Amino acid sequence: MNIPVPRVSGLRERLGSSLFTRVAGPAGPDNRARIHGTPGPRWFGPERPIRTVHGDASMFIGGLRALLLQSLHPLAMAAVAAHSGYRGDPWGRLQRTSTFLAVTTYGTADDAQSAVDRVRAVHSRVTGTTAAGEPYRAADPHLLAWVHVAEVDSFLRAHQRYGRRPLDGAGCDAYVADTARVARALGISDPPLDRAGLAEQLAAYRPELRATQEAREAARFVLRHPPLPWVARGPYAVLAANAVSTLPPWARELLGLPHLPNVETAFVRPAGHALTSTIRWAMKPPARPAVRPPRESAATPNSPASPAR
């Protein structure tokens, strides 16, 4: 049975609008118009890999992976638990993060710098002490660098597995180099510039990582108790399972997450590809029909060549 095109288009519009509102918030349409429509120089041109990665539906999986991986640094997790409001306002936190990524990736250079300045101002006020008595500062360049490398590694790995057009080797290195532009603006002095540097920095943090009680609670909240209506929990579970499947084995072990390679290969990964393809379809603006000018030799009802009636 053929489904009428208008019905399919309407379904895509409703689904895409719902997803966009969840991720970008009520101000999302206005922000999108400003980010993409304001004239001026950008930090990244349209050909840059950072635009390819950050504009793909694989970011849904990469973002969840980043949250899980970042939680394993006890100082970063303590700051999130005490100051981010991820339990009380998880969607607000997601929307602020997605807007920051959109502005720095696609917005004008002035708007990108303003977004960075706001984040740095917030970081300067976030200080505290962990349950173990360790002091932390969100503006600490070492702590910022961990958050950065965990995020970049997560976004890139998710894109390479689930993205519509995975990058080649040079493109992957260029993506890491692109993200370094934002990292330096945030106060990170020596961000990685390629995949080798990214792997080296991630490995250097291993001795500092552990699964605190706060990290385990955050993982349970993200994976098992998301603030979603029941109808949305099935698709979300697919995203979460694929985010877990891309974590390194040591990170899964620290968080007590299962590793079932046969199940992941047979069911989890295909479901992840199917769901990201659906999200990509839903969030893609419908193409405008091409307007073809009338040929000079063709008679049209309002042209001088049309016979009088």
C-alpha contacts under 8 A as a table, 3 or more apart, distances in Angstrom:
res1	aa1	res2	aa2	distance
3	I	7	R	6.94
3	I	8	V	6.91
4	P	7	R	5.43
4	P	8	V	6.57
5	V	8	V	5.12
5	V	9	S	6.08
6	P	9	S	4.99
6	P	10	G	6.02
7	R	10	G	5.06
7	R	11	L	6.19
8	V	11	L	5.09
8	V	12	R	6.22
9	S	12	R	5.15
9	S	13	E	6.15
9	S	286	P	7.73
10	G	13	E	5.04
10	G	14	R	6.19
11	L	14	R	5.23
11	L	15	L	6.09
12	R	15	L	5.20
12	R	16	G	5.80
12	R	281	W	7.33
12	R	282	A	4.75
12	R	283	M	7.53
13	E	16	G	5.16
13	E	17	S	5.92
13	E	282	A	6.73
13	E	283	M	7.75
14	R	17	S	5.17
14	R	18	S	6.15
15	L	18	S	5.16
15	L	19	L	6.25
15	L	282	A	5.92
15	L	283	M	7.67
16	G	19	L	5.22
16	G	20	F	6.00
16	G	279	I	7.49
16	G	282	A	4.55
16	G	283	M	4.40
16	G	284	K	7.55
17	S	20	F	5.08
17	S	21	T	6.04
17	S	283	M	7.39
18	S	21	T	5.25
18	S	22	R	6.32
19	L	22	R	5.17
19	L	23	V	6.29
19	L	283	M	7.54
20	F	23	V	5.20
20	F	24	A	5.65
20	F	25	G	7.39
20	F	28	G	7.33
20	F	283	M	7.29
21	T	24	A	5.24
21	T	25	G	4.72
21	T	26	P	6.00
21	T	28	G	6.57
22	R	25	G	5.70
22	R	91	W	6.91
22	R	95	Q	7.52
23	V	91	W	7.28
23	V	94	L	6.38
23	V	95	Q	5.29
23	V	98	S	6.77
24	A	27	A	7.07
24	A	28	G	4.66
24	A	94	L	7.80
24	A	95	Q	4.76
24	A	96	R	7.67
24	A	98	S	6.44
24	A	99	T	6.52
25	G	28	G	5.20
25	G	91	W	7.97
25	G	92	G	7.47
25	G	95	Q	5.75
26	P	29	P	7.50
27	A	30	D	5.50
27	A	31	N	6.05
28	G	31	N	5.04
28	G	32	R	5.94
29	P	32	R	5.08
29	P	33	A	6.20
30	D	33	A	5.19
30	D	34	R	6.23
31	N	34	R	5.09
31	N	35	I	5.93
31	N	99	T	7.82
32	R	35	I	5.09
32	R	36	H	6.02
32	R	37	G	7.88
33	A	36	H	5.51
33	A	37	G	5.33
33	A	38	T	7.74
34	R	37	G	5.17
34	R	38	T	5.46
34	R	107	G	7.96
35	I	38	T	6.14
35	I	102	A	7.42
35	I	103	V	6.00
35	I	106	Y	6.44
35	I	107	G	4.58
35	I	108	T	7.10
36	H	106	Y	6.48
36	H	107	G	6.14
38	T	107	G	7.61
38	T	108	T	6.97
39	P	108	T	7.14
40	G	108	T	5.61
40	G	109	A	7.41
41	P	108	T	5.58
41	P	109	A	5.83
42	R	45	G	6.43
42	R	106	Y	6.94
42	R	107	G	6.20
42	R	108	T	4.53
42	R	109	A	4.67
43	W	104	T	7.36
43	W	105	T	7.22
43	W	106	Y	7.83
43	W	107	G	7.89
43	W	108	T	7.08
43	W	109	A	5.44
43	W	112	A	7.75
44	F	47	E	7.95
44	F	48	R	6.11
44	F	50	I	7.73
44	F	51	R	7.70
44	F	105	T	6.50
44	F	106	Y	6.99
44	F	178	D	7.72
45	G	48	R	5.66
46	P	51	R	6.73
47	E	51	R	7.50
48	R	51	R	5.79
48	R	52	T	7.12
48	R	174	A	7.85
48	R	175	Y	7.58
48	R	178	D	7.67
49	P	52	T	5.00
49	P	53	V	6.28
49	P	167	L	7.78
49	P	171	G	6.22
49	P	172	C	7.59
49	P	174	A	6.50
49	P	175	Y	5.09
49	P	178	D	7.52
50	I	53	V	5.26
50	I	54	H	5.95
50	I	105	T	6.88
50	I	175	Y	5.24
50	I	178	D	6.14
50	I	179	T	7.08
51	R	54	H	5.35
51	R	55	G	5.79
51	R	105	T	6.34
51	R	106	Y	7.23
52	T	55	G	5.45
52	T	56	D	6.53
53	V	56	D	5.61
53	V	58	S	7.94
53	V	59	M	7.50
53	V	155	F	7.27
53	V	156	L	7.10
53	V	159	H	6.24
53	V	163	G	7.63
53	V	175	Y	7.95
54	H	59	M	6.48
54	H	101	L	7.68
54	H	102	A	7.85
54	H	105	T	7.59
54	H	155	F	7.82
55	G	59	M	7.68
56	D	59	M	6.05
56	D	159	H	7.50
56	D	163	G	6.29
56	D	164	R	7.22
56	D	280	R	7.09
57	A	60	F	5.96
57	A	163	G	6.98
57	A	276	T	5.54
57	A	277	S	7.48
57	A	279	I	6.15
57	A	280	R	5.37
58	S	61	I	5.48
58	S	62	G	6.25
58	S	155	F	7.73
58	S	158	A	5.72
58	S	159	H	5.32
58	S	162	Y	5.48
58	S	163	G	5.37
58	S	276	T	6.17
59	M	62	G	4.69
59	M	63	G	5.66
59	M	155	F	6.12
59	M	158	A	6.92
59	M	159	H	7.07
60	F	63	G	5.40
60	F	64	L	6.64
60	F	239	L	7.07
61	I	64	L	5.38
61	I	65	R	6.29
61	I	158	A	6.22
61	I	239	L	5.54
61	I	240	A	6.94
61	I	242	N	6.64
61	I	243	A	5.13
62	G	65	R	5.07
62	G	66	A	6.08
62	G	151	E	7.87
62	G	154	S	4.96
62	G	155	F	4.50
62	G	156	L	7.55
62	G	157	R	7.31
62	G	158	A	4.98
62	G	159	H	7.43
62	G	243	A	6.55
63	G	66	A	5.08
63	G	67	L	6.41
63	G	151	E	7.50
63	G	154	S	7.05
63	G	155	F	6.74
64	L	67	L	5.23
64	L	68	L	6.48
64	L	222	V	7.79
64	L	239	L	7.92
64	L	240	A	6.72
64	L	243	A	5.93
65	R	68	L	5.23
65	R	69	L	6.15
65	R	154	S	5.86
65	R	243	A	4.78
65	R	244	V	6.50
65	R	246	T	7.38
65	R	247	L	6.82
66	A	69	L	5.15
66	A	70	Q	5.85
66	A	150	A	5.89
66	A	151	E	4.98
66	A	153	D	7.96
66	A	154	S	5.29
66	A	155	F	7.49
67	L	70	Q	5.29
67	L	71	S	6.19
67	L	151	E	7.98
68	L	71	S	5.37
68	L	72	L	7.24
68	L	215	A	7.96
68	L	218	A	7.88
68	L	219	A	6.28
69	L	72	L	5.76
69	L	150	A	6.29
69	L	247	L	7.50
69	L	251	A	6.88
70	Q	73	H	6.14
70	Q	76	A	7.06
70	Q	77	M	7.24
70	Q	146	W	7.38
70	Q	147	V	5.90
70	Q	150	A	5.95
70	Q	151	E	7.59
71	S	74	P	7.00
71	S	76	A	6.64
71	S	77	M	4.88
71	S	211	A	7.63
71	S	215	A	5.20
71	S	218	A	7.55
72	L	76	A	7.92
72	L	77	M	6.95
72	L	209	L	5.24
72	L	210	R	5.26
72	L	211	A	5.31
72	L	212	T	7.33
72	L	215	A	6.25
72	L	251	A	7.77
73	H	76	A	5.38
73	H	77	M	6.06
73	H	146	W	7.95
73	H	208	E	6.57
73	H	209	L	4.81
73	H	210	R	6.33
73	H	211	A	7.73
74	P	77	M	5.11
74	P	78	A	5.97
74	P	130	T	7.61
74	P	208	E	7.96
74	P	209	L	6.82
74	P	210	R	6.68
74	P	211	A	7.42
74	P	212	T	6.41
74	P	215	A	7.71
75	L	78	A	5.13
75	L	79	A	6.31
75	L	130	T	6.75
75	L	134	E	7.58
75	L	135	P	7.75
75	L	136	Y	5.83
75	L	143	L	7.55
76	A	79	A	5.24
76	A	80	V	6.31
76	A	136	Y	7.92
76	A	138	A	7.48
76	A	143	L	6.65
76	A	147	V	7.57
77	M	80	V	5.03
77	M	81	A	6.00
77	M	214	E	6.79
77	M	215	A	6.36
78	A	81	A	5.12
78	A	82	A	6.08
78	A	129	T	7.68
78	A	130	T	5.73
78	A	214	E	7.12
79	A	82	A	5.29
79	A	83	H	5.79
79	A	84	S	7.33
79	A	126	V	7.17
79	A	127	T	7.34
79	A	128	G	7.24
79	A	136	Y	7.35
79	A	137	R	7.88
79	A	138	A	6.89
80	V	83	H	5.42
80	V	84	S	4.87
80	V	85	G	7.46
80	V	86	Y	7.39
81	A	84	S	6.27
81	A	85	G	7.00
81	A	86	Y	7.22
81	A	214	E	7.02
82	A	85	G	7.31
83	H	126	V	7.04
84	S	93	R	7.23
85	G	88	G	5.26
85	G	89	D	5.55
85	G	90	P	6.86
85	G	93	R	7.45
86	Y	89	D	5.42
86	Y	90	P	4.39
86	Y	91	W	7.98
86	Y	93	R	6.39
87	R	90	P	5.56
87	R	221	F	7.94
89	D	92	G	5.28
89	D	93	R	6.38
90	P	93	R	5.18
90	P	94	L	6.24
90	P	227	P	7.77
91	W	94	L	4.95
91	W	95	Q	6.00
92	G	95	Q	5.05
92	G	96	R	6.17
93	R	96	R	5.21
93	R	97	T	6.20
94	L	97	T	5.13
94	L	98	S	6.06
95	Q	98	S	5.13
95	Q	99	T	6.03
96	R	99	T	5.18
96	R	100	F	6.20
97	T	100	F	5.13
97	T	101	L	6.30
98	S	101	L	5.11
98	S	102	A	6.11
99	T	102	A	5.01
99	T	103	V	6.06
100	F	103	V	5.23
100	F	104	T	6.14
100	F	115	A	6.42
100	F	116	V	7.99
101	L	104	T	5.39
101	L	105	T	5.89
102	A	105	T	5.18
102	A	106	Y	5.69
102	A	107	G	6.91
103	V	106	Y	5.48
103	V	107	G	4.45
103	V	108	T	7.50
103	V	111	D	6.70
103	V	112	A	5.47
103	V	115	A	7.17
104	T	107	G	5.80
104	T	108	T	7.86
104	T	109	A	7.74
104	T	111	D	7.59
104	T	112	A	4.49
104	T	113	Q	7.67
104	T	115	A	7.35
104	T	116	V	7.99
104	T	182	V	7.19
105	T	112	A	7.83
107	G	111	D	6.11
107	G	112	A	6.05
108	T	111	D	5.21
108	T	112	A	6.08
109	A	112	A	5.03
109	A	113	Q	6.13
110	D	113	Q	5.23
110	D	114	S	6.20
111	D	114	S	5.00
111	D	115	A	6.18
112	A	115	A	5.14
112	A	116	V	6.30
113	Q	116	V	5.03
113	Q	117	D	6.10
113	Q	185	A	7.67
114	S	117	D	5.01
114	S	118	R	6.30
115	A	118	R	5.23
115	A	119	V	6.42
116	V	119	V	5.15
116	V	120	R	6.16
116	V	185	A	6.74
116	V	186	L	6.12
117	D	120	R	5.11
117	D	121	A	6.16
117	D	186	L	7.84
118	R	121	A	5.10
118	R	122	V	6.38
119	V	122	V	5.12
119	V	123	H	6.17
119	V	186	L	7.76
120	R	123	H	4.96
120	R	124	S	6.15
120	R	139	A	7.15
120	R	186	L	6.42
121	A	124	S	5.24
121	A	125	R	6.97
122	V	125	R	5.53
122	V	126	V	6.74
123	H	126	V	5.22
123	H	137	R	7.63
123	H	138	A	5.04
123	H	139	A	5.08
124	S	127	T	7.78
124	S	137	R	7.60
124	S	138	A	6.80
124	S	139	A	5.57
125	R	138	A	7.93
126	V	137	R	6.04
126	V	138	A	5.49
126	V	139	A	7.62
127	T	135	P	7.54
127	T	136	Y	5.67
127	T	137	R	4.55
127	T	138	A	6.38
128	G	135	P	5.73
128	G	136	Y	5.53
128	G	137	R	6.84
129	T	132	A	7.77
129	T	133	G	5.54
129	T	134	E	5.24
129	T	135	P	4.21
129	T	136	Y	5.90
130	T	133	G	5.12
130	T	134	E	5.11
130	T	135	P	6.35
130	T	136	Y	7.45
131	A	134	E	7.43
136	Y	140	D	7.70
137	R	140	D	5.34
137	R	143	L	7.91
138	A	143	L	6.81
138	A	144	L	6.94
139	A	143	L	7.46
139	A	144	L	6.69
139	A	187	G	7.74
140	D	143	L	5.32
140	D	144	L	6.14
141	P	144	L	4.93
141	P	145	A	5.97
141	P	187	G	6.15
141	P	188	I	5.16
141	P	189	S	7.09
142	H	145	A	5.13
142	H	146	W	6.56
142	H	188	I	7.51
143	L	146	W	5.22
143	L	147	V	6.55
144	L	147	V	5.20
144	L	148	H	6.16
144	L	187	G	7.76
144	L	188	I	6.51
145	A	148	H	4.94
145	A	149	V	6.12
145	A	183	A	7.77
145	A	188	I	5.91
145	A	191	P	6.86
146	W	149	V	5.36
146	W	150	A	6.06
146	W	202	L	7.61
146	W	205	Y	7.38
147	V	150	A	5.37
147	V	151	E	6.13
148	H	151	E	5.17
148	H	152	V	6.11
148	H	183	A	6.96
149	V	152	V	5.10
149	V	153	D	5.92
149	V	191	P	7.88
149	V	192	P	7.80
149	V	198	L	6.50
149	V	201	Q	7.34
149	V	202	L	6.61
150	A	153	D	5.31
150	A	154	S	6.12
150	A	202	L	7.31
151	E	154	S	5.11
151	E	155	F	6.12
152	V	155	F	5.25
152	V	156	L	6.03
152	V	176	V	7.00
152	V	179	T	7.37
153	D	156	L	5.31
153	D	157	R	6.01
153	D	198	L	7.32
154	S	157	R	5.29
154	S	158	A	6.05
155	F	158	A	5.32
155	F	159	H	6.11
156	L	159	H	5.08
156	L	160	Q	6.10
156	L	172	C	7.40
156	L	175	Y	7.99
157	R	160	Q	5.13
157	R	161	R	6.32
157	R	246	T	7.34
158	A	161	R	5.30
158	A	162	Y	5.78
158	A	163	G	7.07
158	A	243	A	7.80
158	A	246	T	7.30
159	H	162	Y	5.20
159	H	163	G	4.29
159	H	164	R	7.89
159	H	166	P	6.25
160	Q	163	G	5.81
160	Q	166	P	4.79
160	Q	167	L	6.70
161	R	166	P	7.32
162	Y	166	P	7.82
162	Y	272	G	7.31
162	Y	273	H	5.82
162	Y	276	T	7.02
163	G	166	P	5.53
164	R	277	S	7.88
167	L	170	A	7.70
167	L	171	G	5.11
167	L	172	C	5.75
168	D	171	G	5.09
168	D	172	C	6.21
169	G	172	C	5.17
169	G	173	D	6.44
170	A	173	D	5.18
170	A	174	A	6.12
171	G	174	A	4.92
171	G	175	Y	6.10
172	C	175	Y	5.08
172	C	176	V	6.49
172	C	194	D	7.44
172	C	195	R	7.00
173	D	176	V	5.23
173	D	177	A	6.29
173	D	193	L	6.92
173	D	194	D	4.25
173	D	195	R	5.50
174	A	177	A	4.91
174	A	178	D	6.06
174	A	193	L	7.69
174	A	194	D	6.81
175	Y	178	D	5.00
175	Y	179	T	6.35
175	Y	194	D	7.81
176	V	179	T	5.28
176	V	180	A	6.44
176	V	192	P	6.79
176	V	193	L	5.47
176	V	194	D	5.24
176	V	195	R	6.72
176	V	198	L	7.65
177	A	180	A	5.12
177	A	181	R	7.10
177	A	192	P	7.02
177	A	193	L	4.29
177	A	194	D	5.97
178	D	181	R	5.61
178	D	182	V	7.54
178	D	193	L	7.96
179	T	182	V	5.43
179	T	183	A	6.31
180	A	183	A	4.77
180	A	184	R	6.05
180	A	191	P	5.48
180	A	192	P	6.60
180	A	193	L	6.45
181	R	184	R	5.51
181	R	185	A	6.52
182	V	185	A	5.12
182	V	186	L	6.35
183	A	186	L	5.11
183	A	187	G	6.55
183	A	188	I	5.41
183	A	189	S	7.99
183	A	191	P	6.49
184	R	187	G	5.16
184	R	188	I	4.79
184	R	189	S	5.87
184	R	190	D	7.46
184	R	191	P	7.04
185	A	188	I	7.27
188	I	191	P	6.24
192	P	195	R	7.63
192	P	197	G	4.83
192	P	198	L	5.16
192	P	201	Q	7.35
193	L	197	G	6.21
193	L	198	L	7.29
194	D	197	G	5.38
194	D	198	L	6.21
195	R	198	L	4.89
195	R	199	A	6.11
196	A	199	A	5.24
196	A	200	E	6.15
197	G	200	E	5.00
197	G	201	Q	6.16
198	L	201	Q	5.30
198	L	202	L	6.19
199	A	202	L	5.16
199	A	203	A	6.16
200	E	203	A	5.23
200	E	204	A	6.27
201	Q	204	A	5.02
201	Q	205	Y	6.66
202	L	205	Y	5.48
202	L	206	R	6.92
203	A	206	R	5.38
204	A	207	P	7.22
205	Y	208	E	5.50
205	Y	209	L	6.68
206	R	209	L	5.36
210	R	254	L	6.55
211	A	214	E	7.83
211	A	215	A	5.54
211	A	216	R	6.41
211	A	254	L	5.52
211	A	255	L	5.91
212	T	215	A	5.07
212	T	216	R	6.41
213	Q	216	R	5.21
213	Q	217	E	6.17
214	E	217	E	5.09
214	E	218	A	6.10
215	A	218	A	5.06
215	A	219	A	6.19
215	A	255	L	7.64
216	R	219	A	5.04
216	R	220	R	6.24
216	R	255	L	6.13
217	E	220	R	5.13
217	E	221	F	6.19
218	A	221	F	5.04
218	A	222	V	6.09
219	A	222	V	5.12
219	A	223	L	5.85
219	A	224	R	7.92
219	A	255	L	7.50
220	R	223	L	5.26
220	R	224	R	5.26
220	R	225	H	6.59
221	F	224	R	5.66
221	F	225	H	4.74
221	F	226	P	5.97
222	V	225	H	6.24
222	V	226	P	5.54
223	L	226	P	6.64
223	L	237	A	7.36
223	L	240	A	6.04
226	P	233	R	7.81
228	L	232	A	6.21
228	L	233	R	6.38
229	P	232	A	5.61
229	P	233	R	6.66
230	W	233	R	5.17
230	W	234	G	7.66
231	V	234	G	6.82
232	A	235	P	5.83
232	A	236	Y	6.27
233	R	236	Y	4.91
233	R	237	A	5.91
234	G	237	A	5.13
234	G	238	V	6.59
235	P	238	V	5.14
235	P	239	L	6.54
235	P	275	L	7.24
236	Y	239	L	5.05
236	Y	240	A	6.14
237	A	240	A	4.97
237	A	241	A	5.98
238	V	241	A	5.19
238	V	242	N	6.25
238	V	268	V	7.02
238	V	271	A	6.64
238	V	272	G	6.17
238	V	275	L	7.62
239	L	242	N	5.27
239	L	243	A	6.16
239	L	272	G	6.41
239	L	275	L	7.82
240	A	243	A	4.99
240	A	244	V	6.24
241	A	244	V	5.18
241	A	245	S	6.15
241	A	268	V	6.64
242	N	245	S	4.87
242	N	246	T	6.46
242	N	268	V	6.22
242	N	269	R	6.42
242	N	272	G	6.08
243	A	246	T	5.48
243	A	247	L	6.86
244	V	247	L	5.37
244	V	252	R	7.39
244	V	257	L	7.63
245	S	259	H	7.51
245	S	264	E	6.97
247	L	251	A	6.27
247	L	252	R	6.43
248	P	251	A	5.43
248	P	252	R	6.58
249	P	252	R	5.18
249	P	253	E	6.17
249	P	259	H	7.74
250	W	253	E	5.06
250	W	254	L	6.25
251	A	254	L	5.17
251	A	255	L	6.35
252	R	255	L	5.20
252	R	256	G	5.88
252	R	257	L	4.88
252	R	258	P	6.93
252	R	259	H	7.51
253	E	256	G	4.99
253	E	257	L	6.16
253	E	258	P	7.78
254	L	257	L	7.82
260	L	263	V	5.49
260	L	264	E	6.08
261	P	264	E	5.02
261	P	265	T	6.05
262	N	265	T	5.22
262	N	266	A	6.09
263	V	266	A	5.22
263	V	267	F	5.62
263	V	268	V	6.55
264	E	267	F	5.49
264	E	268	V	4.41
264	E	269	R	5.75
265	T	268	V	6.33
265	T	269	R	5.75
265	T	270	P	7.49
266	A	269	R	7.02
266	A	270	P	6.98
267	F	270	P	5.62
267	F	271	A	6.09
268	V	271	A	5.25
268	V	272	G	6.14
269	R	272	G	4.93
269	R	273	H	6.29
270	P	273	H	5.14
270	P	274	A	6.21
271	A	274	A	5.05
271	A	275	L	6.07
272	G	275	L	5.19
272	G	276	T	6.07
273	H	276	T	5.35
273	H	277	S	6.07
274	A	277	S	5.18
274	A	278	T	6.28
275	L	278	T	4.99
275	L	279	I	6.22
276	T	279	I	4.98
276	T	280	R	5.98
277	S	280	R	5.01
277	S	281	W	6.13
278	T	281	W	5.05
278	T	282	A	6.10
279	I	282	A	5.04
279	I	283	M	6.04
280	R	283	M	5.42
280	R	284	K	6.09
281	W	284	K	5.50
282	A	285	P	7.99
294	P	298	A	6.89
294	P	300	T	7.86
295	R	298	A	5.32
296	E	299	A	7.93
298	A	305	A	7.66
299	A	303	S	6.39
299	A	304	P	7.87
299	A	305	A	5.21
299	A	306	S	5.06
300	T	303	S	5.20
300	T	305	A	7.17
300	T	306	S	5.77
301	P	306	S	5.73
302	N	306	S	6.81
303	S	306	S	5.58
304	P	307	P	7.99
